[in-house]
Amino acid sequence: MTDATKAELEEIRASIDNIDAVLIHALAERFKYTKRVGKLKAEHDLPPADPERESRQIARLRALAIEADLDPAFAEKFLTFIIDEVIRHHEAIRR
C-alpha cells in the first residue's frame, strides 16, 4: 500500500468515525424522547406498542432511504430494531 493510499484510507476512516459518533449521539437523543413517550403511555395506561405509528414510521423511513440512495430494506431493518428496543423500554417503564 502506498503512502498516498494509506493517507486516503485514514482520511475516509476518520470521516466514518465522525459519522458513527453523530449516529450514537442522535440515537441517544432519540431515546430521551422515546423514554418520555414511555412514561406518558404508562401514566395513561396506553400500550407500549403502537403498530399504526410504527407502520407509518417504517414507510416514512423507507421513502427517506430511497431519497438518500440507501437500501430501503436496510433502513426498515434498522428502524425495526430501534422500535423493538423502544417497546422493550416502554414495557420496562410500565412495571
C-alpha positions in Angstrom: 0.0 0.0 0.0 1.4 3.4 -0.9 1.6 6.3 1.5 -1.0 8.2 -0.5 -3.4 5.2 -0.3 -2.8 4.8 3.4 -3.4 8.6 3.9 -6.6 8.5 1.9 -7.8 5.4 3.8 -7.1 7.1 7.1 -9.0 10.2 6.0 -12.0 8.2 4.9 -12.0 6.2 8.1 -11.8 9.4 10.2 -15.0 10.6 8.4 -16.6 7.2 9.1 -15.7 7.6 12.8 -17.2 11.1 12.9 -20.4 9.8 11.4 -20.5 6.9 13.8 -20.3 9.4 16.7 -23.1 11.5 15.2 -25.3 8.4 14.9 -24.7 7.4 18.6 -25.5 10.9 19.8 -28.6 11.1 17.6 -29.8 7.7 18.9 -29.2 8.8 22.5 -31.3 12.0 21.8 -34.0 9.9 20.2 -34.1 7.6 23.2 -34.5 10.5 25.5 -37.7 11.4 23.7 -39.0 7.8 23.5 -38.4 7.5 27.2 -40.7 10.5 27.7 -43.3 8.8 25.5 -43.0 5.6 27.5 -43.6 7.5 30.8 -46.6 9.2 29.3 -48.0 6.0 28.0 -47.5 4.3 31.4 -49.2 7.2 33.2 -52.2 6.9 30.9 -52.3 3.1 30.7 -51.6 3.1 27.0 -50.0 0.1 25.4 -46.2 0.1 24.9 -46.5 -0.6 21.2 -48.4 1.5 18.6 -48.5 -0.7 15.4 -50.1 2.1 13.3 -47.5 4.6 14.2 -44.7 2.0 13.7 -46.1 1.2 10.2 -46.2 4.9 9.3 -42.6 5.4 10.6 -41.3 2.4 8.6 -43.0 3.7 5.4 -41.6 7.2 6.0 -38.1 5.9 6.6 -38.2 3.7 3.6 -39.1 6.7 1.5 -36.3 8.8 3.1 -33.9 5.9 2.4 -34.9 5.9 -1.3 -34.3 9.6 -1.5 -30.9 9.2 0.2 -29.9 6.3 -2.1 -29.9 3.9 0.8 -31.3 0.4 0.6 -34.9 0.8 2.0 -34.9 -2.8 3.3 -31.8 -2.0 5.3 -33.5 1.2 6.6 -36.5 -0.8 7.6 -34.4 -3.4 9.5 -32.6 -0.7 11.3 -35.8 1.1 12.3 -37.5 -2.2 13.3 -34.5 -2.9 15.6 -34.9 0.5 17.2 -38.7 0.2 17.5 -38.2 -3.2 19.2 -35.8 -1.7 21.7 -38.2 1.3 22.4 -41.1 -1.1 23.0 -38.8 -3.1 25.4 -38.1 0.1 27.3 -41.8 1.1 27.4 -42.6 -2.3 28.8 -40.0 -1.9 31.5 -41.3 1.6 32.4 -44.8 0.1 32.9 -43.5 -2.4 35.5 
